[in-house]
Amino acid sequence: METKSLEKRSCRRMKMVVGLRVPGQTQTADKLVHTLDISSTGAKIGAIREWIQPGSVLTLHRRHARAQCQVMWSRAVGPGEIHIGIEFTGNKSDFWGVDLEGHNAGVWLADSER
């Protein structure tokens, strides 16, 4: 990964797959998607089949938690596969259920090192 991209980031990202539901528009069923990377301010989301315009506002559901977010970018990565980058519109640093602000965020320790 380029150092230039890392310098733009304001917070750490962690690779983590988290299942999410995105309510369908009007009468369509909820969409099941998943994260690829997460951070305290947003995420990179995959398993999306329809184009979502940057600037759109979505509501994500994770278990019993909800969060409003804005789509910052959309990218087609293959036929019928779209990735989006989202940013939370409010303070939702606890939405993922893990501490991403701590000094060990993104660092995996062996059981013997814990």
PASEBA-1860 file (N, C-alpha, C; in nm, 3 decimals):
! residues 114
1> METKSLEK> 0.085/-0.119/0.000/0.000/0.000/0.000/0.089/0.124/0.000 ~ 0.043/0.225/-0.069/0.121/0.348/-0.078/0.125/0.421/0.055 ~ 0.240/0.485/0.082/0.252/0.565/0.203/0.162/0.686/0.195 ~ 0.141/0.737/0.073/0.057/0.853/0.053/-0.085/0.827/0.105 ~ -0.141/0.708/0.078/-0.275/0.673/0.125/-0.279/0.668/0.277 ~ -0.174/0.613/0.337/-0.170/0.602/0.483/-0.163/0.739/0.548 ~ -0.095/0.834/0.484/-0.082/0.968/0.541/-0.215/1.041/0.543 ~ -0.307/1.010/0.451/-0.437/1.075/0.445/-0.530/1.030/0.557
9> RSCRRMKM> -0.509/0.911/0.610/-0.600/0.856/0.709/-0.589/0.929/0.841 ~ -0.705/0.956/0.899/-0.707/1.025/1.028/-0.714/0.926/1.143 ~ -0.745/0.800/1.114/-0.751/0.698/1.219/-0.715/0.562/1.162 ~ -0.683/0.471/1.250/-0.641/0.336/1.213/-0.754/0.254/1.155 ~ -0.721/0.170/1.056/-0.818/0.075/1.002/-0.776/-0.065/1.043 ~ -0.875/-0.152/1.059/-0.851/-0.290/1.096/-0.926/-0.379/0.999 ~ -0.860/-0.482/0.948/-0.930/-0.577/0.862/-1.022/-0.661/0.949 ~ -1.151/-0.657/0.919/-1.248/-0.734/0.996/-1.374/-0.750/0.912
17> VVGLRVPG> -1.425/-0.873/0.909/-1.550/-0.901/0.838/-1.663/-0.900/0.940 ~ -1.756/-0.808/0.921/-1.872/-0.795/1.009/-1.996/-0.794/0.921 ~ -2.090/-0.883/0.947/-2.214/-0.887/0.872/-2.303/-0.769/0.908 ~ -2.364/-0.709/0.807/-2.452/-0.592/0.826/-2.577/-0.608/0.742 ~ -2.683/-0.539/0.783/-2.804/-0.526/0.703/-2.821/-0.381/0.666 ~ -2.859/-0.360/0.541/-2.892/-0.226/0.492/-3.037/-0.232/0.447 ~ -3.125/-0.154/0.510/-3.267/-0.158/0.469/-3.283/-0.126/0.321 ~ -3.369/-0.203/0.254/-3.397/-0.181/0.113/-3.478/-0.054/0.094
25> QTQTADKL> -3.471/0.001/-0.022/-3.548/0.120/-0.054/-3.695/0.082/-0.073 ~ -3.783/0.156/-0.017/-3.929/0.137/-0.021/-3.967/-0.006/0.015 ~ -4.011/-0.089/-0.079/-4.066/-0.220/-0.045/-3.970/-0.336/-0.071 ~ -3.846/-0.307/-0.109/-3.751/-0.415/-0.135/-3.696/-0.469/-0.003 ~ -3.648/-0.591/-0.006/-3.596/-0.656/0.114/-3.463/-0.594/0.157 ~ -3.429/-0.614/0.285/-3.299/-0.567/0.335/-3.187/-0.634/0.257 ~ -3.077/-0.561/0.242/-2.959/-0.614/0.175/-2.861/-0.663/0.281 ~ -2.805/-0.782/0.262/-2.704/-0.835/0.350/-2.568/-0.807/0.289
33> VHTLDISS> -2.485/-0.734/0.361/-2.352/-0.697/0.314/-2.252/-0.728/0.426 ~ -2.124/-0.703/0.401/-2.023/-0.723/0.506/-1.911/-0.622/0.490 ~ -1.842/-0.599/0.600/-1.728/-0.508/0.597/-1.604/-0.582/0.548 ~ -1.509/-0.507/0.498/-1.377/-0.558/0.463/-1.274/-0.499/0.559 ~ -1.286/-0.371/0.587/-1.202/-0.299/0.684/-1.295/-0.214/0.768 ~ -1.258/-0.193/0.895/-1.337/-0.104/0.981/-1.245/-0.003/1.048 ~ -1.303/0.107/1.090/-1.232/0.207/1.170/-1.334/0.268/1.264 ~ -1.289/0.353/1.354/-1.382/0.415/1.448/-1.472/0.516/1.379
41> TGAKIGAI> -1.438/0.559/1.257/-1.518/0.659/1.187/-1.593/0.606/1.067 ~ -1.570/0.479/1.028/-1.638/0.426/0.911/-1.592/0.287/0.874 ~ -1.605/0.253/0.745/-1.569/0.118/0.700/-1.563/0.112/0.549 ~ -1.502/0.003/0.501/-1.507/-0.035/0.360/-1.600/-0.155/0.355 ~ -1.703/-0.149/0.270/-1.808/-0.250/0.268/-1.811/-0.318/0.131 ~ -1.827/-0.450/0.132/-1.835/-0.529/0.010/-1.967/-0.604/0.002 ~ -1.979/-0.690/-0.099/-2.099/-0.773/-0.124/-2.219/-0.688/-0.165 ~ -2.193/-0.575/-0.227/-2.301/-0.488/-0.274/-2.321/-0.516/-0.422
49> REWIQPGS> -2.445/-0.531/-0.461/-2.477/-0.569/-0.600/-2.529/-0.452/-0.683 ~ -2.576/-0.346/-0.619/-2.629/-0.230/-0.691/-2.545/-0.108/-0.660 ~ -2.529/-0.023/-0.761/-2.451/0.099/-0.744/-2.516/0.190/-0.640 ~ -2.435/0.240/-0.549/-2.482/0.338/-0.450/-2.402/0.466/-0.473 ~ -2.472/0.571/-0.500/-2.410/0.698/-0.535/-2.336/0.758/-0.415 ~ -2.211/0.805/-0.433/-2.142/0.877/-0.325/-2.226/0.997/-0.282 ~ -2.230/1.019/-0.153/-2.314/1.125/-0.096/-2.445/1.073/-0.041 ~ -2.481/0.950/-0.078/-2.605/0.889/-0.026/-2.591/0.862/0.123
57> VLTLHRRH> -2.702/0.868/0.193/-2.704/0.838/0.337/-2.770/0.701/0.356 ~ -2.703/0.613/0.432/-2.753/0.479/0.460/-2.769/0.459/0.609 ~ -2.854/0.366/0.647/-2.864/0.322/0.786/-2.814/0.178/0.790 ~ -2.710/0.154/0.868/-2.655/0.020/0.885/-2.713/-0.043/1.010 ~ -2.738/-0.173/1.005/-2.785/-0.248/1.121/-2.683/-0.356/1.152 ~ -2.636/-0.361/1.275/-2.546/-0.466/1.324/-2.604/-0.516/1.455 ~ -2.652/-0.638/1.453/-2.725/-0.694/1.568/-2.840/-0.599/1.602 ~ -2.838/-0.538/1.721/-2.946/-0.447/1.760/-2.904/-0.300/1.749
65> ARAQCQVM> -2.786/-0.277/1.696/-2.735/-0.139/1.684/-2.763/-0.085/1.544 ~ -2.783/0.045/1.538/-2.805/0.115/1.411/-2.710/0.232/1.403 ~ -2.670/0.264/1.281/-2.583/0.380/1.261/-2.613/0.443/1.126 ~ -2.622/0.574/1.124/-2.637/0.649/0.999/-2.497/0.676/0.944 ~ -2.482/0.661/0.813/-2.353/0.687/0.752/-2.373/0.747/0.614 ~ -2.266/0.808/0.565/-2.267/0.867/0.433/-2.168/0.790/0.345 ~ -2.209/0.761/0.222/-2.122/0.692/0.127/-2.022/0.795/0.074 ~ -1.894/0.767/0.097/-1.788/0.859/0.055/-1.737/0.827/-0.086
73> WSRAVGPG> -1.735/0.698/-0.120/-1.691/0.656/-0.254/-1.754/0.521/-0.288 ~ -1.764/0.493/-0.417/-1.814/0.365/-0.469/-1.719/0.320/-0.579 ~ -1.694/0.188/-0.584/-1.602/0.135/-0.685/-1.649/-0.002/-0.730 ~ -1.666/-0.021/-0.862/-1.698/-0.153/-0.916/-1.569/-0.233/-0.921 ~ -1.567/-0.349/-0.854/-1.445/-0.431/-0.849/-1.458/-0.557/-0.934 ~ -1.574/-0.580/-0.989/-1.596/-0.696/-1.075/-1.740/-0.694/-1.122 ~ -1.776/-0.791/-1.206/-1.915/-0.795/-1.252/-2.010/-0.824/-1.135 ~ -2.098/-0.733/-1.108/-2.194/-0.751/-0.999/-2.136/-0.737/-0.861
81> EIHIGIEF> -2.018/-0.680/-0.846/-1.955/-0.662/-0.713/-1.908/-0.518/-0.700 ~ -1.961/-0.451/-0.598/-1.927/-0.311/-0.573/-1.879/-0.298/-0.429 ~ -1.776/-0.219/-0.410/-1.728/-0.183/-0.277/-1.761/-0.036/-0.254 ~ -1.795/-0.002/-0.130/-1.818/0.138/-0.095/-1.740/0.172/0.031 ~ -1.707/0.298/0.043/-1.647/0.349/0.165/-1.750/0.436/0.235 ~ -1.770/0.409/0.364/-1.870/0.487/0.439/-1.803/0.559/0.556 ~ -1.868/0.667/0.597/-1.824/0.742/0.714/-1.947/0.768/0.799 ~ -1.937/0.742/0.930/-2.050/0.765/1.020/-2.083/0.914/1.025
89> TGNKSDFW> -2.212/0.946/1.031/-2.252/1.087/1.038/-2.250/1.138/1.182 ~ -2.253/1.050/1.279/-2.243/1.087/1.420/-2.130/1.010/1.485 ~ -2.114/1.027/1.614/-2.010/0.955/1.687/-2.056/0.813/1.713 ~ -2.007/0.717/1.637/-2.045/0.577/1.651/-1.922/0.490/1.670 ~ -1.823/0.537/1.746/-1.699/0.462/1.762/-1.721/0.327/1.831 ~ -1.836/0.309/1.898/-1.864/0.181/1.965/-1.952/0.088/1.881 ~ -1.986/0.125/1.759/-2.077/0.047/1.675/-2.022/-0.092/1.646 ~ -1.891/-0.106/1.628/-1.832/-0.235/1.591/-1.816/-0.330/1.708
97> GVDLEGHN> -1.821/-0.281/1.830/-1.806/-0.369/1.946/-1.662/-0.402/1.981 ~ -1.566/-0.332/1.922/-1.425/-0.350/1.954/-1.362/-0.213/1.975 ~ -1.257/-0.208/2.057/-1.187/-0.083/2.084/-1.088/-0.055/1.973 ~ -1.120/0.040/1.887/-1.032/0.074/1.776/-0.942/0.193/1.807 ~ -0.963/0.256/1.920/-0.884/0.373/1.958/-0.769/0.335/2.051 ~ -0.775/0.216/2.109/-0.672/0.173/2.204/-0.537/0.155/2.138 ~ -0.433/0.146/2.220/-0.297/0.135/2.166/-0.272/-0.001/2.100 ~ -0.356/-0.101/2.126/-0.340/-0.232/2.064/-0.435/-0.254/1.947
105> AGVWLADS> -0.504/-0.153/1.904/-0.599/-0.169/1.794/-0.525/-0.215/1.670 ~ -0.573/-0.321/1.610/-0.512/-0.372/1.489/-0.392/-0.460/1.512 ~ -0.356/-0.484/1.638/-0.242/-0.568/1.670/-0.293/-0.698/1.729 ~ -0.260/-0.809/1.666/-0.303/-0.940/1.714/-0.190/-1.002/1.792 ~ -0.219/-1.046/1.916/-0.120/-1.107/2.002/-0.145/-1.256/2.013 ~ -0.038/-1.333/2.022/-0.051/-1.476/2.047/-0.097/-1.494/2.192 ~ -0.161/-1.607/2.222/-0.210/-1.632/2.357/-0.097/-1.620/2.459 ~ 0.024/-1.660/2.425/0.136/-1.654/2.519/0.179/-1.510/2.547
113> ER> 0.145/-1.416/2.460/0.184/-1.275/2.479/0.078/-1.194/2.552 ~ -0.040/-1.249/2.573/-0.148/-1.175/2.638/-0.130/-1.169/2.786
END
